[in-house]
Amino acid sequence: MTNHYLHIENGTFNWSDYVFSGIATLAQDKVSDFCLERADKMRNSNLKNYDHLTTEQREKLAKLWESAMNLPDGNYEYYFNLEDKTETFKKSVQELAEKLGIDYELIINE
């Protein structure tokens, strides 16, 4: 999963889900409906546009859209694909530590 992002700045949503990208400026009372609609499209699109994603990946992205609907007004940046890089990051740090002879325990707060 690459290039999945959501940038929110004072009611303007700019997003890319790898298949579609768009910009929408919304009144605060319309944000929830918009985010729920995007989440539903991620979960239930039958157009084969998201066939490269597993059901689990689609569900993760849908939940991130749902979490965006409860944010207070402000500026936010979500890179949806970062979540999927956690295991790769842990492994890279482990390999580097072993090469350097460092004994450590990696703790990631989630």
ABEGO torsion letter per residue (X at the ends): XBGBBBBBBGGBBBBBAGABBBBBBBBAAAAAAAAAAAAAAAAABAAGAAAABBAAAAAAAAAAAAAAAABBBEBBBBBAAAAAAAAAAAAAAAAAAAAAGBBBBBBBBX
